[in-house]
Amino acid sequence: MASCELAVRVVPRASKAGIAGLRQDAVLVRIGAAPVDGAANAELVDTLASALALPRRAVSITAGATSRTKRVHIEGVTRDEALKKLGLA
């Protein structure tokens, strides 16, 4: 099965959540949650899974859980497919 890793830059406490483009080869994702008790990470996973039309279990944070810059592993799509579904290709 296809899978990929993406660099993701998170902007917490954003007024409008969603995929906001690319910044230095990282997918920029705005989320409404504050970075407290894993709420921002959970919303990031939900946002990416929804945008990619994948189940939540297909998206996992592999590095940077406490940082704004994260590595995210995605099962079920290649990098090119993921970027296309996110409107970034």
C-alpha atoms as one frame of an Amber mdcrd trajectory, in Angstrom:
protein
   0.000   0.000   0.000   1.162   3.514  -0.749   2.276   5.823   2.016   4.237
   9.044   2.414   5.764  11.464   4.909   4.990  15.174   4.769   6.585  18.097
   6.555   3.811  20.145   8.141   3.943  23.640   9.652   1.085  24.258  12.098
  -0.457  27.629  12.922  -2.486  27.123  16.135  -5.323  29.382  17.305  -6.163
  30.416  13.740  -9.498  32.098  13.125 -10.025  29.994   9.994  -8.889  26.351
  10.010  -7.688  24.478   6.933  -4.862  23.912   4.485  -3.176  27.260   3.763
  -0.533  26.398   1.149   3.163  25.575   1.233   5.869  27.279   3.271   9.487
  26.199   2.673   8.449  22.752   1.372   6.131  22.200   4.361   2.344  22.032
   4.158   0.947  24.992   6.108  -2.089  23.989   8.175  -4.113  26.471  10.239
  -6.060  25.027  13.165  -8.334  26.588  15.734  -7.132  24.629  18.757  -4.518
  25.882  21.179  -1.378  23.760  21.632  -2.512  22.431  25.014  -2.887  18.774
  26.083  -2.556  17.472  22.526  -5.621  19.337  21.257  -3.707  20.957  18.380
  -2.187  17.617  17.316  -5.593  15.926  17.387  -7.125  18.696  15.282  -4.182
  18.533  12.862  -4.756  14.805  12.323  -8.499  15.386  11.877  -7.924  18.236
   9.409  -5.465  16.287   7.265  -7.558  13.104   7.302 -10.652  15.042   6.274
  -8.852  16.970   3.513  -7.351  13.746   2.150 -10.623  11.791   2.457  -8.881
   9.163   4.593  -9.772   7.619   7.946  -8.191   9.310  10.973  -6.104   6.181
  11.673  -4.275   6.674   8.336  -2.639   9.902   9.569  -0.053   9.952  12.369
   2.500  12.436  13.688   5.938  10.805  13.622   8.106  13.732  14.769   7.668
  17.169  16.295   4.676  16.505  18.544   5.562  19.570  20.651   6.812  21.740
  17.772   5.060  23.804  15.134   7.018  21.921  12.470   6.041  18.246  12.334
   6.582  15.109  10.245   3.322  13.383   9.412   3.033   9.837   8.065   0.060
   9.190   5.781  -1.083   5.699   4.738  -3.024   5.152   1.533  -1.622   7.878
  -0.742   1.682   8.815  -2.319   3.238  12.240  -1.705   2.085  13.490  -5.119
  -1.473  12.235  -4.537  -1.557  13.847  -1.087  -0.381  17.213  -2.393  -2.921
  17.041  -5.218  -5.788  16.243  -2.820  -4.670  19.135  -0.599  -4.771  21.469
  -3.619  -1.019  22.095  -3.534   0.183  20.323  -6.689
